[in-house]
């Protein structure tokens, strides 16, 4: 009779070919620490997409496929029976604001708010708990949930007294603050709009409490900065949240150095449990170049070398930059946060220094201008493996998908926005301009590299909600079950690639992450259901059973 160990590791060839499976070069026979067997394992390798077992030695995948894993299993190898569960390479989130999102976990939660009164009640409850001298901060309100009326400082003043209140809209590009916060920030009727920002005013010229894009900087200078300890504690909560959703790495896109410093502090204490690739502000490219020259680019737990710039605003705040005006605001085409000639100089310098550049661009005019800059800089600095990125790339005109592909620019996109903003996008830019909105299908068909992420906390830090949005494009209000711009739907397999292999490429890690093969870092996720066979409507409900990062189980569902 066979022992359970022999049955779990029973003979039989795996689906992978010998060139792609077997033992890693570093692994000796009988050196497996853990064997994951009896799984439906999606490798992320197009030619050989499935296998059934993974052997882990240290922090690496040492063997793939039943026969290879069985050959290297020793008596002390821990065997995990996957019982047919679906396994994928670890999910990488291409765009998350880790400090903002992690801090949000301890701030006033506004994503569930559906009415103005609920917003007011949430603030009132927080005011009663705030420490003397403290601020009430929150994230996630969206006026579209209650019919479109923007909140006003008067809504907050009645329940906040002398406590300053600052609440970010769900897109992060707009904030509502109370009178006390305006006072502390020195914002009055005489305060001019900063370049690339808007202080919304009433008919009498008084600030309403709504601040947009660069105007947020004025207010944020008045808010006491969190301590290193507060940031680190919050990041630990954010890591726990991500791991519970199978996220093994985040490309951190906070527009300051807080996350960068936080990631480095966590790494100095050991393995953070989640990997980070940190992007810092493009304007600081010389500072980053000097750091890279002095210290290198970090390691596989905490890496740097990327820069991010915010070229325009957001669709929800009507600050994304378009070639044509907004339908519901004909005097407005959006805004550029920084003159494009200055952006050009920054990109040129950063690229010449060998750094990776990623530019947030949402409106079609912003996307065109950034592509122009990328094209000119590549021509001036000469051929190299630069992997320019456009973050979001939400609203393309017909020429831009082929152009993004031809220039080799990475479209770093967040599919949940199509399901969320798709509720009302037509009221902003009109039906005729929607075809290029979140144009996943057009970009893939043109041959572009498309990567996926969340934009957390703007959207949930859960790749399955993103996959559901990319595949169904059903809007969150339930009013478009057939899909918002349905011709831009893509498949589950294409979505998985965008969250794994393509994201590894976008971070210059395709030689060790993004696929399940011998020699790669042992990052993978075990799901409760097979997304490739699940009803598309049910994709968002798929839960994570295990998250393995660097060969260790960092999350196991109860």
N, C-alpha and C positions, 0 to 999 in steps of 0.2 A: 504493500500500500504506500501511496505517496503521503508525505507529511503535508501539513497546510502550507509550509514554506515552499515545498516543491510544486504544489498545485498553483500557488500564486505566481510562481516563476516558471510555469510549465513551458515546455519546448514550443517552438513555433517561430517562424520568421516574422519580423516586424515589417510594416509597410515601407519603411525607408530603405533606400539603396545603401550598399556598403560605403559609398563615397560620402554619405551624409549621416550615417549612423555608426554604431559600434562604440569603440572606446576613444576617449580623448587622449591626445598624445602624452599628457602629463600623468595619466592615471595608470597605475599598475594593476594587474589582476588581483582580485579579492580585496580591493581597497575602497569599496563603497561604504559610505556612512549611512545613507538612507536609500531605499529603493521604493519608488512609487509605481505600483503595478495595477493592472486591470483597469486602465483608464482609456477614455477616448481622447487622445492627446492631439490637439491641433498644433502643428509645429510652426506654422507661419512660413513654411518653405513651399513655394508654389508647386514644384515638381513632385514633391512627396509630402502631402499635407498632414498625414495622420500616422501615429504610431500608438503604442500601448503601454510603454513603461519608460521611466526616467530613473537613472541612477545618479546620485549626488555624492561627490567627494569634496569635502571642505566647502568652499563657496562656489564650486563649479559643477556643471553638468558633466559627468564623467562617462556616462553610457546612455544610449537611447535605443529602445527596442527590447522586446522580451528576451531574445537570445543573448544580446550583449549584457543586459542587466543581470541575467541569471549567471553568466560566466564570471562576473566580477563580484557576486554577492558572497560575503563571508559570514561566519557564524554570528558575528557581532553586528552585522548590518541590520538596521531597523527597517522593517518592511511596513509600508503603508498601503493597505488595500483600498484603492479608489472606488471600487464597486461600480465601475462603469462611468464614473463622473467625467464631465468634460473638463479638460485642462487646456489653458492657453498660455503663451508667454505673458509675463507680467505686464499689466497695463501701464503705459506712460502717459501722463497728462501734459500736453504740450504748452499749456498756458494757465497757470494758477497763481493767484495773489495770496501766497501762503501766510504772510503776516496778517493781512487784512482779513482773510477768511478765518484764520485761527483765532484772531482777536474777536471776530464776530461771534464765535462760540460762547464767549463770556459777556457779550453785549446784548442789547435789546433785540430779540429776534422779530423782524418785520416781514419776513417772507410769507407768514400765514395771514397777514393783515389784509382784509377784504373791504373795509369801509373806513371812512374818515374817523368815525367814533372809535373804532378798534385801534386806530393809530394813536388817537388822543389818550385812550385808556392805557395803552402800553407805555406811553411816555409818563403818564401820571403814576403808574405803578413803579416805574424805575426811579422817578424823582424821590419817592418816599424811602428808597433804599440807598441812595447815593451818599457817599461820605462827604463831609464838609469840604468845600473847595473842589469837589469832583465835577466831572461832566457826565451827562447822559449821552451815550453814543449808541447808534443802531445802524442796521443795514437791511435793505431789501424791500422798501416800500415801492409801489408801482401804481401810479394814478390810474392806469388803464383798468385796474381791478375794480375800481368804483366809478367808472364812467368817464374819466379823463380830466377831472378838475384837479389842478395842481394844489398841493397843500400850501398853507400860508402861515407865517409866523404867529398870527393871531390864534391858530388852532392850538399851538403849543404854549403860548404865553399864559393861558388860563389855568394850566395845570403844572407849570414849571417854576413860577415865581422867580427867584433869583438864581436858579440853577441853570447853567448854560446847556443847551441841547443841540446836538448835531446828528442828523440822520441822513445817511447816504441812500440815494435811489438804487434800485436793483442793478442798474448798468454801471454804477460807480462814477458816472460823469455828472451827477447832479446831487445837490444836497439841500435839505430844508433845515433851517436853524431858527431858533427863537430870538427874541429881542435881546436877551442877555448875551447870547453868543455873538450877535452882531456888534454889540457894545464892546465886548472884550476884544474883538478883532479890529475894532476901529472902523467898521464899515458904516457909512452914513449916506445920506442922499447926495453928498458931494464927492463920494468916492468914485473915481472913474472906473469903467470896465478895464480890467487888465488885458494886455494883448492875448488873444486866444481864449478869452473867458467872458462870461456874462454875469452881471448882477441884475437879476430881474427886478423891475420896479413897477409900482402901481401907477394909476393915472395922475397922482400928485407928485410922482418922482421919488417916492419913498421905497426903500428896499422891501420886497415882499418876504424875504427870508430864503428865496430860491437862489442858489449859486450854481453856476455851470462851468465845467472844465477848469481852466486856469484860475478862475475866481475862487475855486476851492482852496488854492494854495494860501490865499490871504487868511481864510478862516483857520486852516490847519496849523498855521504858525502860532495861533493863540491857544491851541489845545496842548496841554502838557504831554510831552513825549512819554511813551511807556518805558519803563525801566528794562534793562536787559533781562532781568529775571522774569518780568511779566511777559516779555516776548517769548522767551525760551519755554516758559510753562504753557503758553498758548500754542506754540509750535508743536509741543508734545501732543496736545489735544488734536491738532490738525493732522499730524502723522497718524494717530490712532484712527481718525475718521477716514483718511485715505486708504489705509491698509484694510479697513473693514470692507472697502469696495474694490479691493484687488489692485489698487494703485501702488506700484512699486517704485516709481520715480515721478518727480514733478519737475517741469521746467518752470522755475520761479520767475515771474515777470513783474514783481513789484517795482514801481518806478522810484526807488530810492535804494539805499544801501542797508536798510534794516534787516531784510531777509538774508542778504548776503552775509552780514555779520552774524546773524542768528544761526544760519546753517553751519558756519565755520565753528561757532562755539559748541554746537551740538556734536560736530565731528571730533572736536578736540577731546570730548569726553568718551568717545567710543563710536560704535556703529549706531547711527541714528535710527536704523530700522527701515527707513525709506531713503532712496537716493535723490539727490538734488543737482540740477544744472541751473546755476544762478545767472540771471541777466540783470545788469545794472544800467543806469541811464546812459543813453548814447552821448549826451553832452559831456560825460565824464570819461570819454574813451582814452584820453591820455593817462588818467589815473589808473585805469584798468590795464593799459598796455605796460605801464611801469611795474604794476604788481605781477603781471604774468612774467615779465622779464626777470623779476627778483625771486618769485616763488613758484613759477610754473602755473599749471592750471588745475591743481587739486588732484583728487583721486576719484575712483568710481563711486564713492559715497557722496562727496561734495566737490563739484566741479564748477569752474567758471571760465570766462573767455567770450561770453555773449553780451550784447548790448541791445537795449530796446528803446525805441522812440515812439511817442504818441503823435502821429501825424494829424489826426482829426479827432472828433468827439464820438458820439454815439447816435444811432437812429432814434432811440427813445427820447433823448434830450434835444433832438433836432439840431445837433451840432456836428454830425457826420458830414463831410464835405462832398457835395455833388456838383456835377456839371450843370444840372437843371435845378430850379427851385423846388422846395417842398410843396406838395399839393395843398396842404393845410396851412401853409405860411409862405405865400408867393414872394415875399420880400427876403426870404432866407434861403441860402444854399448851404448853410453850415459854416464851419470855420476850420482854419489851419492853426494848430496850436503854436507853431513856430514857422517863421518864413522859410520857404523851401530852399532858398539859396544857402541859408545857414545849415539846414539839414544836409544838403549836398556836401558842404565842407566837412561836417562831422562824419558822414558815411565814408567819404574819401579817405580821411585820416585813419579811421578805425579799420577800414579794409586794408589799407597799406600796412597797418601794424599787424595784420593777420588775425584780427578779431572777427567774430561772427556778428552780423547785424540783422536785427528783426525790427520791423516797423509796423506798428498798429495802423491800419488803414481800413476804414469801413465803407465810406462813400466812394462812388466810382471815380470822382475827380481825385480824391486822395490816393486811391490805388494807382491811377494813371501817373500821377506825379512821382510817386515812390518808384514805380517801375522805370520811369525816365531816369531817375537818379541812379538806380541800380545799374541800368544799361550804360550810362555815361561813366560811372565809377569803374565798372568791369573793363570797359575799353581803355580807360586811362591807366589803371593799375596792372593790367595784363592778366593772362589766364592763371587761375589757381582754383583750388577746391574750396570756394567761399561759402556756398550754401546760404545765400541771402534768403530771408523769410519775410512774408507779409502776414502779420497777425490779424486774424479775423477774416479779411478778404471777403466781406459779406455781400457787397452789391457791385457786381461786375457789369460792364457793358459788353456787347457781343464780341469785341476784339480782344478782351483781356484774358480770357481763359487760354486761348492759343499762345498769347504773348507770355503769360506766366510760365507755360510749359517750355516755350522756345528759349527763354532766358534761364531756365533751370532754377527758378525761384520756387521756394517751398510755400505752399498755401497752408498756413497753420490755422486751422478752423475749429470752431466749437459748435457742434450740430444742435445742441439743445436750444440755442438761440433761435433757430428756425421754427421750432415748436412753440416757443414762448413769444418772440416778437412777431411771429407769423400771424398772431391774432389780430394785429392792428397795422401791420406794415403797409398795407394798401392805402390806408388813410394818410400815410406820410408821403409816399412817393408815387402812388397811383398804380393801377393794374398793369399798364403797359411797360413799366420798368421792373416788374417783379421777376421776370424770367431768369435774370442773372443773380437773384438773391439766394445766398447760400447754395451756390451752383456746384454741388459736389459732382454730379454726373457730368456736367460740361467740362469740368477741370480734369477728371479722370479720363474721359474720352479724348481729351486733347493731349494726354500723356503727362500731365503735371503730377508732382508729388503732393499728395494731400495728407495732412496729419490732423489728428483729432485731440481735443482736450475739453476742459470744462469752462475756463474763465472763472473758476471758483473765487469768491462766493457769489458772483453774478449768476451762476448756474450750479446745480448740485455736483459735488465731487464724486460722481458715480458714473463710470463709463457705460453702464448698461442703459442709463437714461439717455446718454448721447447716442448709443447704437440704435435704440428705439426711435429716436428723432431722425436719424439719418436714413433709416430703412422705411419708416412709415410717414414721416413728416406731418403726422397728425398734430394739430395745435392743442395746447394745454387747456383751452376752453371747451374742447370737445366739438367745436363747430365745423371743423374741417377733418373729419375722420379719414377721408380719402387722401389727404395730404395737402399741405401748403406748397404750391408749385410742384405738383407731383412728378413732373418730368425730371426733376432733379434727385429723385430717390436713388439710393444705391443698395447693394446687397449687404447681408450680414458679414459675409467673408471679406468684402472690401472694407467694411467698417472695422473689423478686427485688425486688418492690416494697418489701417490708419492709426489705431491705438497702440500698435506694437512695433512691427518692423519699420514702418515709415517714420515713426517717432524716434526710433533708435538712429535712423539715418539723419534725421533733422538735428540730432545732438551729437553727430560724429561718433556713434557707438555701435554701428551695425556689425563691427567685427566681434562684439561680445555680448550684445543684447538684442532683443526683438524677435528672436527665433529660438526654438528648442533644438539644440544640436550639441554634440560633444565639444567641450572647450568653452562654451558660453557661460557667463555667470548664471547661477542657478536662481533665476527670478521667474516664477510662474504662479498662476492663480488657478484654483480649483473651484468650479461653479456648480451650483445646485441643479442646473438644467443645461441642456445643450442648446445654445443660441441658434445653431444652424438648422435645428429641427423644430424649435419652438415657434408657435404661432406668433407672427410679428407683433400683434397687439399686446402680447404678454412679455415682450423682451425686457421692459423696464422692471419687471417684477423678479427677474432672476437674481438670486442672492449668491454671495461668495461663501464658500465653505472653508477654504484655506488660502492664505497668501504667504508665499515663500519668497524671501529676498536674501540673496547671498547664501543660499542653502539652509537657512533657518526659517522655521515657521513663525512668522511675525503676527499672524492673526489666524485663529481657529474659531469658527462659529460654535456657539454653545448649542 
